[in-house]
């Protein structure tokens, strides 16, 4: 087989794979780990009746007083929407992917975590439906959902680590 024919075949396969990947994203078959924009996340949260607040009244990911969703995983957004739906609680997000949180593979910055405000409804739902893990020194009281996600009561908020899109 000639070099030209091999090159043309590779290009055709590359174009086909790229087209199929684009079609998958368009039809919603994208990976749940897909990072999304602040605008996309905010739109989904708003549609689900979830509010958010920022002490700096901003959404810049590089400012610690802002609440940003830039780079958040779709599974994290799906997780908080699922939590709101099954718990029936009002949810206010107080932190997203902005700077100022601990580093790590499963962190706010990498899109795996959200912080939400404390409410009696949220406290009651978590303590009644999730397994108590224990007190984690330096962090707080931790609970694990059936799907494996971690809910940690850290003083004035819940820090939630979404491994999956279930609550």
Backbone bond lengths (Angstrom), bond angles and torsions (degrees), N, CA, C in turn:
res aa  C-N    CA-C-N  psi(-1)  N-CA   C-N-CA  omega(-1)  CA-C   N-CA-C  phi
1 X - - - 1.442 - - 1.526 107.33 -
2 X 1.322 116.86 139.76 1.461 120.91 -176.67 1.526 111.22 -76.14
3 X 1.318 114.74 158.85 1.460 121.26 178.83 1.522 110.48 -63.36
4 X 1.329 116.99 -37.35 1.463 121.43 179.78 1.522 110.51 -64.25
5 X 1.309 117.43 -43.76 1.462 121.69 -179.86 1.529 110.55 -64.77
6 X 1.342 117.81 -41.64 1.467 122.25 178.24 1.521 110.45 -62.43
7 X 1.332 116.52 -44.17 1.464 121.24 179.33 1.524 110.67 -63.06
8 X 1.318 117.13 -44.15 1.472 121.00 178.92 1.526 110.75 -63.18
9 X 1.316 117.51 -40.30 1.464 121.63 178.95 1.530 110.64 -63.69
10 X 1.342 117.70 -43.48 1.469 121.80 177.76 1.527 111.03 -61.41
11 X 1.325 115.99 -43.33 1.467 119.58 179.30 1.531 110.82 -63.15
12 X 1.309 116.73 -41.15 1.464 120.75 -179.88 1.532 110.63 -64.11
13 X 1.328 116.68 -43.05 1.467 120.97 178.88 1.530 109.51 -64.69
14 X 1.317 117.61 -43.08 1.460 121.46 178.77 1.524 110.57 -60.69
15 X 1.325 117.62 -45.39 1.460 121.36 178.43 1.531 111.41 -62.53
16 X 1.313 117.15 -40.89 1.457 121.53 179.59 1.531 110.95 -64.27
17 X 1.334 117.39 -45.82 1.461 121.31 179.33 1.524 110.28 -63.38
18 X 1.322 117.84 -43.04 1.461 121.87 178.86 1.521 110.77 -62.50
19 X 1.319 117.02 -43.29 1.469 120.90 179.29 1.525 111.08 -64.15
20 X 1.329 117.49 -42.17 1.469 120.60 178.48 1.525 111.32 -65.03
21 X 1.323 117.26 -39.26 1.462 120.45 177.89 1.525 110.51 -64.07
22 X 1.320 117.23 -44.23 1.468 121.16 178.63 1.528 110.64 -62.87
23 X 1.314 117.39 -40.42 1.458 121.55 177.54 1.525 110.70 -63.47
24 X 1.323 117.00 -40.98 1.468 120.77 178.59 1.515 112.27 -61.76
25 X 1.343 117.05 -41.94 1.462 120.79 177.56 1.522 109.84 -65.04
26 X 1.334 116.60 -44.29 1.465 121.20 -179.60 1.524 111.70 -61.12
27 X 1.305 117.80 -38.60 1.463 121.66 -178.20 1.520 113.01 -85.98
28 X 1.332 116.89 -1.32 1.456 119.78 176.50 1.513 114.62 90.13
29 X 1.312 117.40 19.97 1.457 120.21 178.97 1.521 111.75 -95.77
30 X 1.319 117.10 17.63 1.460 120.54 -179.22 1.522 109.84 -68.10
31 X 1.292 115.30 155.26 1.459 122.14 178.97 1.520 110.81 -60.24
32 X 1.357 118.78 140.29 1.452 120.13 178.03 1.522 112.47 -65.81
33 X 1.321 118.31 -13.53 1.454 121.77 178.84 1.528 110.99 -84.87
34 X 1.322 117.69 -0.30 1.447 123.02 -178.13 1.528 110.56 -59.19
35 X 1.324 116.58 127.15 1.460 121.41 176.79 1.523 108.72 -79.01
36 X 1.330 115.76 138.64 1.454 120.60 -177.91 1.526 110.22 -120.84
37 X 1.317 115.41 173.67 1.457 121.29 -178.61 1.526 111.26 -85.11
38 X 1.324 115.10 164.49 1.464 121.03 175.47 1.526 109.88 -58.92
39 X 1.300 115.91 -44.65 1.463 121.16 -177.77 1.525 112.11 -60.51
40 X 1.322 116.84 -45.34 1.460 120.95 179.46 1.526 111.11 -63.82
41 X 1.333 116.62 -45.63 1.471 120.71 179.69 1.523 110.55 -63.71
42 X 1.327 116.99 -45.77 1.461 121.36 -178.80 1.519 111.06 -60.41
43 X 1.309 116.81 -39.95 1.463 121.34 178.82 1.532 111.26 -63.83
44 X 1.322 116.75 -44.46 1.469 121.06 179.53 1.536 111.11 -65.51
45 X 1.338 116.15 -42.53 1.461 120.29 -179.81 1.527 110.59 -64.44
46 X 1.300 115.73 -44.10 1.461 120.63 179.30 1.528 110.75 -60.21
47 X 1.321 116.72 -45.14 1.466 121.47 179.52 1.527 111.57 -62.23
48 X 1.340 116.90 -28.46 1.468 121.45 -179.57 1.528 112.21 -89.20
49 X 1.336 117.25 -1.96 1.453 120.12 179.51 1.521 113.91 80.85
50 X 1.321 116.73 22.95 1.467 121.69 178.77 1.522 108.15 -101.77
51 X 1.331 116.13 128.98 1.460 120.28 179.63 1.524 110.03 -101.87
52 X 1.311 115.88 168.25 1.459 120.99 174.98 1.514 107.97 -145.37
53 X 1.311 113.81 158.04 1.449 120.83 -178.55 1.517 109.29 -134.81
54 X 1.318 115.24 157.02 1.458 121.80 179.61 1.521 107.74 -141.23
55 X 1.327 117.31 126.77 1.467 119.46 -179.94 1.523 110.77 -64.41
56 X 1.322 117.49 -24.77 1.462 121.25 178.37 1.516 113.93 -97.92
57 X 1.343 116.76 2.98 1.474 121.81 -177.78 1.526 111.43 52.85
58 X 1.352 115.83 49.26 1.457 120.66 -176.64 1.531 110.12 -152.15
59 X 1.341 115.75 172.45 1.464 120.14 -179.91 1.529 112.34 -132.52
60 X 1.326 117.76 20.50 1.460 122.61 179.64 1.523 110.58 -72.81
61 X 1.297 116.66 119.32 1.460 122.44 -177.48 1.531 113.12 -60.08
62 X 1.314 116.72 -25.27 1.459 121.26 -175.37 1.532 113.11 -96.04
63 X 1.333 116.82 13.25 1.464 121.89 177.15 1.521 108.45 -123.85
64 X 1.327 116.48 120.59 1.467 121.83 -173.34 1.526 113.46 -63.23
65 X 1.312 118.66 -27.09 1.474 120.43 -179.21 1.524 112.79 -84.41
66 X 1.320 117.36 0.41 1.468 121.84 177.44 1.527 109.63 -93.23
67 X 1.315 116.26 164.83 1.461 121.81 169.29 1.519 106.27 -118.51
68 X 1.332 115.47 112.42 1.460 121.42 -175.97 1.529 110.55 -117.52
69 X 1.319 114.93 149.93 1.459 121.10 173.56 1.530 111.02 -116.98
70 X 1.338 117.82 6.53 1.462 120.05 178.03 1.522 109.67 -60.01
71 X 1.324 116.85 126.77 1.456 121.96 178.70 1.518 114.45 83.53
72 X 1.320 117.93 5.91 1.468 119.74 179.25 1.532 109.06 -72.35
73 X 1.302 116.86 149.14 1.463 121.47 178.88 1.524 109.99 -77.77
74 X 1.301 116.49 142.60 1.464 120.48 176.67 1.526 110.09 -58.80
75 X 1.326 117.25 -36.01 1.469 121.03 179.42 1.528 111.46 -63.18
76 X 1.323 117.82 -31.80 1.462 121.09 178.15 1.525 109.97 -69.83
77 X 1.322 116.84 -43.25 1.474 120.57 176.76 1.524 109.61 -63.58
78 X 1.329 117.06 -44.43 1.470 120.66 177.95 1.528 110.43 -60.85
79 X 1.335 116.70 -38.21 1.460 120.99 -179.45 1.513 113.27 -63.57
80 X 1.332 117.83 -45.41 1.466 120.05 -178.99 1.529 110.49 -71.05
81 X 1.318 117.58 -33.25 1.467 120.59 176.20 1.529 109.53 -66.66
82 X 1.323 117.25 -41.74 1.467 120.77 177.05 1.524 110.31 -63.10
83 X 1.336 116.74 -43.03 1.460 120.43 179.30 1.527 110.99 -59.94
84 X 1.313 117.35 -44.64 1.462 120.46 178.72 1.526 110.47 -60.88
85 X 1.323 115.69 -45.21 1.472 120.67 -177.27 1.529 111.68 -62.48
86 X 1.323 118.06 -47.43 1.468 119.78 -175.81 1.518 113.00 -78.17
87 X 1.331 117.21 -30.17 1.466 119.54 -178.85 1.524 112.17 -82.96
88 X 1.318 116.27 -29.38 1.459 120.19 -175.71 1.522 112.95 74.63
89 X 1.317 117.50 9.70 1.469 122.25 -177.28 1.526 111.65 -89.13
90 X 1.319 115.41 150.20 1.460 120.78 168.60 1.525 107.00 -70.67
91 X 1.318 116.72 136.39 1.459 121.76 -177.41 1.523 109.11 -123.26
92 X 1.338 115.56 130.85 1.466 121.44 172.81 1.524 107.69 -124.99
93 X 1.321 115.55 117.71 1.461 121.31 178.11 1.530 108.33 -80.89
94 X 1.327 115.80 131.04 1.463 121.04 -179.31 1.527 112.79 -111.18
95 X 1.321 117.89 -10.94 1.473 121.14 177.73 1.518 109.55 -157.32
96 X 1.325 114.40 146.33 1.461 121.40 178.72 1.515 110.40 -130.43
97 X 1.331 116.15 -117.47 1.467 121.18 -172.95 1.527 113.84 -99.98
98 X 1.311 117.88 10.26 1.462 120.71 -177.57 1.532 112.08 -69.85
99 X 1.321 115.75 162.33 1.464 121.56 177.80 1.521 109.89 -63.90
100 X 1.338 115.46 162.51 1.454 120.51 175.81 1.513 114.46 108.61
101 X 1.320 117.32 2.71 1.463 121.94 178.90 1.522 109.40 -111.30
102 X 1.323 116.35 167.28 1.466 121.07 178.17 1.528 110.81 -62.55
103 X 1.326 115.54 146.46 1.463 121.88 177.88 1.523 110.27 -78.39
104 X 1.304 115.74 171.49 1.453 121.73 174.45 1.512 111.42 142.53
105 X 1.322 114.67 167.13 1.461 120.14 -179.42 1.531 111.66 -64.17
106 X 1.325 116.77 -36.15 1.461 121.98 -179.41 1.522 108.56 -111.84
107 X 1.312 116.17 73.79 1.457 121.47 -172.32 1.521 111.34 -125.29
108 X 1.323 115.01 178.21 1.463 120.54 173.30 1.523 109.16 -61.12
109 X 1.329 116.31 -47.88 1.467 121.41 -175.74 1.527 111.96 -58.48
110 X 1.329 117.57 -38.38 1.467 120.55 -178.00 1.528 112.34 -83.76
111 X 1.334 116.94 1.03 1.458 120.77 173.17 1.509 116.23 89.72
112 X 1.347 117.69 9.30 1.457 121.19 -178.30 1.528 113.43 -90.52
113 X 1.348 118.24 -13.97 1.459 120.15 -172.11 1.519 113.25 -125.52
114 X 1.315 113.28 151.70 1.463 123.78 170.47 1.517 107.89 -136.95
115 X 1.320 116.94 152.68 1.453 121.85 169.16 1.518 107.38 -110.77
116 X 1.338 116.16 140.50 1.464 120.32 175.41 1.528 109.07 -128.08
117 X 1.323 114.76 156.24 1.453 120.52 -179.87 1.515 112.53 -69.78
118 X 1.326 115.01 155.51 1.465 121.95 177.78 1.525 110.18 -78.54
119 X 1.315 116.21 133.16 1.458 121.79 170.15 1.527 107.15 -142.77
120 X 1.307 116.19 158.54 1.463 120.68 177.09 1.521 110.02 -62.41
121 X 1.329 116.87 -40.69 1.464 120.91 -179.62 1.531 111.15 -59.69
122 X 1.323 116.99 -48.28 1.477 121.22 -179.67 1.525 109.93 -62.90
123 X 1.329 117.32 -46.56 1.470 121.60 179.05 1.521 111.02 -57.65
124 X 1.319 116.78 -47.68 1.464 120.94 -178.44 1.524 111.73 -64.03
125 X 1.319 117.10 -41.67 1.469 120.13 -179.15 1.536 110.43 -65.16
126 X 1.321 116.33 -49.04 1.466 119.95 -177.74 1.525 110.95 -61.62
127 X 1.322 117.33 -47.38 1.472 119.41 -176.91 1.528 112.38 -68.93
128 X 1.329 117.90 -25.86 1.463 120.84 -179.94 1.530 113.50 -86.45
129 X 1.332 117.67 -26.34 1.466 120.50 -171.63 1.518 115.94 -113.92
130 X 1.322 117.79 -15.10 1.461 120.51 -176.84 1.525 110.19 -115.27
131 X 1.316 115.98 153.96 1.473 121.66 -178.60 1.526 110.53 -77.54
132 X 1.316 115.38 128.09 1.460 120.41 178.04 1.523 108.62 -72.85
133 X 1.312 116.37 123.60 1.459 122.13 179.85 1.521 109.83 -88.12
134 X 1.324 116.32 -41.82 1.456 121.42 -179.16 1.510 111.20 136.74
135 X 1.323 114.12 -178.18 1.456 119.76 177.25 1.518 107.87 -86.22
136 X 1.318 117.03 126.36 1.454 122.54 179.42 1.533 106.58 -103.24
137 X 1.344 117.97 107.91 1.465 120.37 -177.67 1.535 111.76 -52.72
138 X 1.324 115.13 133.35 1.458 120.55 179.97 1.511 113.77 86.44
139 X 1.338 116.76 -9.08 1.464 120.38 -179.59 1.522 110.52 -123.09
140 X 1.312 117.01 -71.26 1.461 119.78 -179.13 1.515 112.20 155.79
141 X 1.322 115.28 -159.70 1.459 122.61 -177.86 1.524 108.85 -86.74
142 X 1.332 115.52 125.00 1.459 119.96 -171.64 1.524 112.41 -116.31
143 X 1.340 114.16 140.81 1.460 123.36 177.70 1.522 108.30 -128.50
144 X 1.344 115.80 147.96 1.468 121.28 178.71 1.525 108.79 -118.67
145 X 1.331 115.57 128.74 1.462 120.31 176.91 1.533 109.14 -78.59
146 X 1.312 116.73 166.93 1.468 121.52 178.83 1.526 111.17 -60.08
147 X 1.330 117.28 -29.05 1.465 120.83 -179.78 1.530 112.27 -82.04
148 X 1.337 117.66 -5.06 1.458 121.44 177.12 1.512 115.37 98.70
149 X 1.330 117.47 -4.23 1.461 120.24 178.96 1.525 110.04 -71.62
150 X 1.337 116.32 150.27 1.462 121.58 -175.90 1.527 111.23 -111.45
151 X 1.322 115.04 131.19 1.462 123.30 178.34 1.522 106.85 -116.98
152 X 1.334 116.84 114.85 1.457 120.98 -177.27 1.521 109.58 -118.76
153 X 1.327 115.24 122.16 1.464 120.68 177.36 1.519 107.54 -81.85
154 X 1.322 115.71 106.54 1.461 122.56 -175.80 1.528 109.75 -108.45
155 X 1.305 116.56 74.31 1.463 120.23 177.39 1.513 112.68 70.35
156 X 1.349 117.22 -95.94 1.464 121.00 -173.84 1.524 114.77 -100.72
157 X 1.330 117.73 13.64 1.478 120.55 178.49 1.530 110.43 -161.17
158 X 1.327 115.17 167.64 1.469 121.94 170.91 1.517 107.67 -100.16
159 X 1.314 116.72 127.31 1.458 123.97 173.67 1.527 105.83 -98.22
160 X 1.337 117.15 120.35 1.461 120.64 -175.05 1.522 109.98 -116.41
161 X 1.316 116.07 127.39 1.463 123.24 177.51 1.517 107.97 -107.02
162 X 1.323 115.71 111.80 1.461 121.34 -179.13 1.525 110.73 -98.61
163 X 1.334 115.56 103.20 1.466 120.62 171.46 1.524 109.27 -78.90
164 X 1.337 116.47 -33.10 1.459 122.11 -177.82 1.516 109.13 -129.59
165 X 1.334 116.54 170.96 1.468 120.09 -178.19 1.531 112.16 -84.60
166 X 1.329 118.99 -3.55 1.463 120.16 173.96 1.512 108.58 -78.21
167 X 1.346 116.58 167.98 1.474 116.43 -179.93 1.505 107.47 -91.52
